[in-house]
Amino acid sequence: MHLGVPADPPARALADVLVSQVGAPAGLFRDPAVGPLVADLVAAAQADPDIRQAVDEHWIRPRRDIAAHLLHEAVGRGEPAPGTDVPVAVDQLFAPVHHRLLLGHEPLHEELATVLVGQLPAGLRPGRHR
């Protein structure tokens, strides 16, 4: 099992790369040996600053940085629109995966990443929520 950050060739379409980036942690979290461990780690991070920093540095930040880089490049190409709030877009992609892991209210089904990425463009309109 590899918990590293997935890499994608830059020639792929933005949506395909984002599905891969969001789908990788969702797939890991579906693994009964990994999902509960990550949930416990996130819970422990709420009370322990050292765990919080480690989770951020080694899990959250690398994935966010890649997704943000991909989205910034896409904004430069006009997809999504200029003025897109990239950090919020990254939250929109990854937060539902973590939310489902931590609360268990809905499954982390295999199509989740595709659905999240597919629905994201409708919310990427500049200046609407500031």
C-alpha positions in Angstrom: 0.0 0.0 0.0 1.4 3.4 -1.0 0.2 6.5 0.8 2.2 8.9 -1.3 0.8 11.7 -3.4 -0.4 10.5 -6.8 1.4 12.0 -9.8 -0.2 12.6 -13.2 1.2 13.4 -16.6 0.5 17.1 -17.4 -1.0 16.2 -20.8 -4.2 14.8 -19.3 -7.3 16.8 -19.2 -7.8 18.8 -16.0 -11.0 16.9 -15.0 -9.2 13.5 -15.4 -6.2 14.6 -13.3 -8.5 16.0 -10.6 -10.6 12.8 -10.5 -7.3 10.9 -10.0 -6.2 13.3 -7.3 -9.5 13.1 -5.4 -10.1 9.4 -6.1 -6.7 8.3 -4.6 -7.5 9.2 -1.0 -11.1 8.1 -1.4 -9.9 4.7 -2.5 -7.5 4.5 0.4 -10.2 5.5 2.8 -12.4 2.6 1.5 -9.7 0.2 2.6 -10.8 -1.1 6.0 -7.2 -1.2 7.2 -6.6 2.5 6.2 -9.8 4.5 6.5 -10.3 3.9 10.3 -6.6 4.6 10.9 -6.8 7.9 9.0 -10.0 8.9 10.8 -8.4 8.1 14.2 -5.3 10.2 13.2 -7.5 13.2 12.2 -9.4 12.9 15.5 -6.1 12.8 17.4 -4.8 15.8 15.5 -7.6 17.9 17.0 -6.0 17.6 20.4 -2.3 17.2 19.6 -0.6 20.0 17.7 2.3 17.7 16.7 0.0 15.2 15.1 -2.0 18.1 13.4 1.3 19.5 11.9 2.4 16.0 10.7 -1.0 15.3 9.1 -1.0 18.7 7.4 2.6 18.4 6.2 2.5 14.8 5.1 -1.0 14.3 4.0 -3.2 17.4 3.6 -0.8 20.0 2.2 0.9 17.9 -0.5 -2.5 17.0 -2.0 -3.9 20.5 -1.7 -0.7 22.0 -3.3 -0.9 19.7 -6.3 -4.7 20.4 -6.8 -4.1 24.1 -6.3 -1.3 24.1 -8.9 -3.4 22.3 -11.4 -6.3 24.7 -10.9 -4.1 27.8 -11.1 -2.7 26.5 -14.4 -6.3 25.9 -15.6 -7.4 29.4 -14.5 -4.5 30.7 -16.6 -6.0 28.9 -19.6 -9.5 30.2 -18.9 -10.9 27.0 -17.4 -12.2 27.7 -14.8 -12.9 31.4 -15.1 -10.3 34.0 -14.0 -11.0 35.1 -10.4 -11.8 31.5 -9.3 -11.1 31.1 -5.6 -8.7 28.2 -5.9 -8.3 27.4 -2.2 -12.1 27.1 -1.9 -12.2 25.0 -5.1 -9.7 22.6 -3.5 -11.9 22.5 -0.4 -14.9 21.7 -2.6 -13.0 18.7 -4.1 -11.4 17.1 -1.0 -13.7 18.1 1.9 -16.5 15.8 1.0 -14.1 12.8 0.9 -12.9 13.6 4.4 -16.4 14.4 5.6 -17.7 11.0 4.5 -14.7 9.3 6.0 -15.1 11.0 9.4 -18.9 11.0 9.7 -19.7 7.9 7.7 -23.1 9.3 6.7 -22.6 8.4 3.1 -20.3 5.8 1.4 -17.1 6.7 -0.3 -18.2 5.0 -3.5 -15.9 4.6 -6.5 -17.7 7.2 -8.5 -17.4 9.9 -5.8 -14.4 11.6 -7.3 -15.9 11.7 -10.8 -19.1 13.2 -9.3 -17.3 15.8 -7.3 -15.1 16.9 -10.2 -18.1 16.9 -12.6 -20.2 19.2 -10.3 -17.3 21.6 -9.4 -17.4 23.8 -12.6 -20.9 25.0 -11.9 -19.6 26.5 -8.6 -16.4 28.1 -10.1 -17.8 31.5 -11.0 -15.6 34.4 -9.9 -16.8 37.0 -7.3 -20.0 35.3 -6.3 -19.2 34.5 -2.7 -16.8 37.1 -1.5 
